[in-house]
Amino acid sequence: MTFESPVLQGMNPSERSNVIAQLAIVLLQAAGVQAREADDEQL
């Protein structure tokens, strides 16, 4: 799988980070990992 496609190369760092984060979420969901809610007390 190529992550350096022309589409990704044309993105600014913020856009690229967002796409990578969304991809990670999809992959975790596909693996059956439950997403945790943000806990303000842990900050």
C-alpha atoms as a printed R data frame, in Angstrom:
   type eleno elety resid chain resno       x      y      z
1  ATOM     1    CA   MET     A     1   0.000  0.000  0.000
2  ATOM     2    CA   THR     A     2   1.497  3.307 -1.044
3  ATOM     3    CA   PHE     A     3   1.067  6.242  1.342
4  ATOM     4    CA   GLU     A     4   2.998  8.718 -0.793
5  ATOM     5    CA   SER     A     5   0.429  8.976 -3.579
6  ATOM     6    CA   PRO     A     6   0.113 12.246 -5.545
7  ATOM     7    CA   VAL     A     7  -3.131 12.973 -3.664
8  ATOM     8    CA   LEU     A     8  -1.378 12.832 -0.278
9  ATOM     9    CA   GLN     A     9   1.604 14.795 -1.578
10 ATOM    10    CA   GLY     A    10  -0.740 17.656 -2.518
11 ATOM    11    CA   MET     A    11  -2.114 18.012  1.033
12 ATOM    12    CA   ASN     A    12  -0.903 20.420  3.653
13 ATOM    13    CA   PRO     A    13   0.360 18.889  6.933
14 ATOM    14    CA   SER     A    14  -2.918 19.538  8.752
15 ATOM    15    CA   GLU     A    15  -4.995 17.818  6.063
16 ATOM    16    CA   ARG     A    16  -2.579 14.904  5.917
17 ATOM    17    CA   SER     A    17  -2.668 14.451  9.699
18 ATOM    18    CA   ASN     A    18  -6.460 14.432  9.643
19 ATOM    19    CA   VAL     A    19  -6.582 11.824  6.868
20 ATOM    20    CA   ILE     A    20  -4.056  9.606  8.662
21 ATOM    21    CA   ALA     A    21  -6.016  9.867 11.935
22 ATOM    22    CA   GLN     A    22  -9.257  8.943 10.162
23 ATOM    23    CA   LEU     A    23  -7.536  5.996  8.476
24 ATOM    24    CA   ALA     A    24  -6.229  4.804 11.849
25 ATOM    25    CA   ILE     A    25  -9.758  4.970 13.293
26 ATOM    26    CA   VAL     A    26 -11.166  2.933 10.396
27 ATOM    27    CA   LEU     A    27  -8.421  0.320 10.764
28 ATOM    28    CA   LEU     A    28  -8.988  0.054 14.517
29 ATOM    29    CA   GLN     A    29 -12.746 -0.313 13.996
30 ATOM    30    CA   ALA     A    30 -12.137 -3.023 11.387
31 ATOM    31    CA   ALA     A    31  -9.951 -4.840 13.917
32 ATOM    32    CA   GLY     A    32 -12.756 -4.677 16.490
33 ATOM    33    CA   VAL     A    33 -11.072 -2.220 18.848
34 ATOM    34    CA   GLN     A    34 -13.511 -0.115 20.864
35 ATOM    35    CA   ALA     A    35 -12.897  3.647 20.781
36 ATOM    36    CA   ARG     A    36 -12.509  5.221 24.203
37 ATOM    37    CA   GLU     A    37 -14.276  8.429 25.119
38 ATOM    38    CA   ALA     A    38 -12.104 11.383 26.095
39 ATOM    39    CA   ASP     A    39 -11.928 11.665 29.878
40 ATOM    40    CA   ASP     A    40 -11.382 15.205 31.135
41 ATOM    41    CA   GLU     A    41 -10.132 13.873 34.485
42 ATOM    42    CA   GLN     A    42  -7.138 12.214 32.810
43 ATOM    43    CA   LEU     A    43  -5.803 15.538 31.482
